[in-house]
Amino acid sequence: MLKSGLCDAVVIASPNFTHIQVMRDALATDLHILVEKPLVTKVADGVEMIERAKAKKQGIVWVAQEYRYMPPVAEMIRIAHEGGVGRLHQVAIREHREPFYPKVGNWNRFSANTGGTLVEKCCTTST
C-alpha cells in the first residue's frame, strides 16, 4: 500500500511495540505519517527514528497526543503558555478510567510490548 500511490498519508495505530517496523517502512516514503504515542518503546529505536526522520525528504511525521486536545487540558496549556500560572515546574493529570480494554493477544498488559507505564502514559511531545 505504501508504494501504491493511492494514499497521501499513513496512520499507524498498531500495538506500541510494532510502531518501529511500520515506521521504518513509512519513513522510506514521501507520505505524511501520524503515529499513535508512544513513537517507540525502546531508546535505541527512538534514536533510529530521529536519524531516519532527518533523512526524510518530504512529508511530516506527527505523534498523536490525544489528551492534549481534550478541552480541560487544552485550556490548561493555553493558560500556561500565556503565563497565567507562573513558572511551571511539574504538571500532573489523574486519569480515571476502567481497566484496560481487551486487545488482541492482550499485548497492552505486558511492559515488553508497551514500553512500560512511563513510556505508555508519560510520553510527551513539545508544542
N, C-alpha and C positions, 0 to 999 in steps of 0.2 A: 504494500500500500504506500509506503514512504516514497517509492520510486515511480509510482503510477502517474503522477501529475494531476491526480483527481482531488487533492486536498490542499488547503492553504495553511493549515495548522494541525498540530498534534496535541491531544490532551492525554497525559499519562496519569491514569487513575488506577494503577495496579498496586499490589502489595508493596510496601516500602522497600523490601529487600530486592525487588525486581526493577526498581527505577534505574539503577546503574546500567543494566544491559539495554533497556529500552532507550535510555538517554544516549548511549553510545551510538546506536543506530540513528536516532533522530538528529543528533548533532552533526552527523555526516551529511545532512541535507540543508537546503536553504529555507526550510519550513519554520514557522513560528512554533514555539513549544510552550505549553502550560503543563507544569508537573505539580501534582499534589505534594504538600510538605510531608515529610522531610525530603529534601532533594536526594539525599543518600543516607545510608545507615552507618557508614564507616568513614573515618577521617581520610584514609588513603583514596577512597572513591571520590570524596569531595575535592581533594587536590587534583585528581584526574579530571573531574568535571570542569574545574577552573581552567586547566590547560586546554581542554577541548573547546570550551566556550570562547576562549581567546582566539582560537583558530577559526571559529565560525565566521564566515564572510557576510552572511545575510540572515535575517530573521532575528526575532527576540526570544529570549528564554525568560519565563516568568514562573515563580514558585507561588502556588496558591496558598494564601493565608486567610482562610475564611473568617476567623474571629475578628480580624482587622476591620472587616466590613459590617460587623454586627453593630446596630445603632449605638448601644451604650459604649462600646469600645471605640468606634469611630469618633464619638463625641469626646471621649477622654483624650484621644490622640489630638484632636483639634485644639482642645483647651490647653493641653501640654505644649503643643507647638507654638501657641500664642503667648506662652509664659504665664498662664493663669494659675499654675500650681507651684511656681518656684522651680528650683533646680531639682530634677528627678534623680533619685539615687536607686530606686527599686520600684518595680511595678509587680503586683500580684493579682491574678484573676482566679477566682474559685469557680470551678465547673461543677454544676450539679447535674448529674446525668444517670441514666440507667446503666446497668453493667454493659460491657462490650457486646454489641450485637454479633451473632454468629457470622463468621466469614468462612469461605471455602477452606477446608483444612485447618480452621482455627488459627490461621497464620498470625493474627494480631495478638495472640496470647503468649507469644514467645519473644523474648528480647533479641534473640538471634535474627528474627525476621523484621522486627520493628525498629531496631536500633536501641531499644530500651526507653524507659519513661522520659529521660531527659531529651533524647532525640525526638521522640514521638510528640511530646507535649510542650517542650520548652524551646523548640527551634523558632527562630525569628528571621525576618529579612528587614533591611533598612528601608525607610521611605524617603 
